[in-house]
């Protein structure tokens, strides 16, 4: 089976114990492991994929906790570099009445930003492997250059590259630098996963069809558009469009739902003996399976509190799909 490498941030999310309360009024928090690439890696591993994390983790107590959570959930941590430099990044998350989140980050000295290109070994990666990355660790840092090396390595060996911009503006100097960096990396990916809310910001285009069309630049062959409770769509560069309206659940916390979605999508893709050459053919043939599994994964994660502890297993996802067979 192909391996799924996720590169980027690992951090600690502090989730308010008091629900629907602004951060300035919260008096207690629950500590949970987080970071979009880490969430995606754990989701993929729980669905039976061979998932590995590429990052640098601080030699502090929070770093020990992050490693233990990854290992407990079946993610390969042998590629992670431990460091005396930097500290584990922190994110304080506020959840409103609808389950939507806002963030406050402490990441200026985060250890994951210090992973350098020379700490990555090209021989780790093989044809058919999948790489997934997001934008948070693309700020100017050694980690940005590490991303460039890994992406280039994947292109050379025939691996597949997936990019979820996962926009978090508070971590950027300004909107322009965030958008510029995302558009710099977009053409390097084979698969781009973007939310309906992020689409106009990333493309600077209000018309949905025009915005999606603009993403097919460089290596991009597939765009996956997520629409929250309204499901998701797959767009192929060759013009085909496939839709799935998703699964209706009672939303508790949307933290990690998008990461579970892409983790599920990539886990199913890894089961299809996929390569750069066969990617579009596999997605064209198995679009229903891919969208159903990814949507069910995201929905189940949004229905519980926390991105990792609430992450469903493969059978939970299949059960939701089978019990919702009449949703069409």
Secondary structure as GFF3:
##gff-version 3
##sequence-region A 1 328
A	DSSP	beta_strand	3	7	.	.	.	ID=ss1
A	DSSP	beta_strand	11	16	.	.	.	ID=ss2
A	DSSP	three_ten_helix	23	25	.	.	.	ID=ss3
A	DSSP	beta_strand	29	34	.	.	.	ID=ss4
A	DSSP	alpha_helix	36	46	.	.	.	ID=ss5
A	DSSP	beta_strand	50	54	.	.	.	ID=ss6
A	DSSP	beta_strand	56	58	.	.	.	ID=ss7
A	DSSP	alpha_helix	61	72	.	.	.	ID=ss8
A	DSSP	beta_strand	81	83	.	.	.	ID=ss9
A	DSSP	beta_strand	89	95	.	.	.	ID=ss10
A	DSSP	beta_strand	101	106	.	.	.	ID=ss11
A	DSSP	three_ten_helix	111	114	.	.	.	ID=ss12
A	DSSP	three_ten_helix	117	119	.	.	.	ID=ss13
A	DSSP	three_ten_helix	122	124	.	.	.	ID=ss14
A	DSSP	beta_strand	130	134	.	.	.	ID=ss15
A	DSSP	three_ten_helix	136	138	.	.	.	ID=ss16
A	DSSP	alpha_helix	142	157	.	.	.	ID=ss17
A	DSSP	beta_strand	160	164	.	.	.	ID=ss18
A	DSSP	three_ten_helix	169	171	.	.	.	ID=ss19
A	DSSP	alpha_helix	175	186	.	.	.	ID=ss20
A	DSSP	beta_strand	191	195	.	.	.	ID=ss21
A	DSSP	alpha_helix	196	203	.	.	.	ID=ss22
A	DSSP	alpha_helix	208	214	.	.	.	ID=ss23
A	DSSP	beta_strand	222	226	.	.	.	ID=ss24
A	DSSP	three_ten_helix	228	230	.	.	.	ID=ss25
A	DSSP	beta_strand	232	236	.	.	.	ID=ss26
A	DSSP	beta_strand	241	244	.	.	.	ID=ss27
A	DSSP	alpha_helix	257	270	.	.	.	ID=ss28
A	DSSP	alpha_helix	279	302	.	.	.	ID=ss29
A	DSSP	alpha_helix	314	323	.	.	.	ID=ss30
A	DSSP	three_ten_helix	325	327	.	.	.	ID=ss31
###
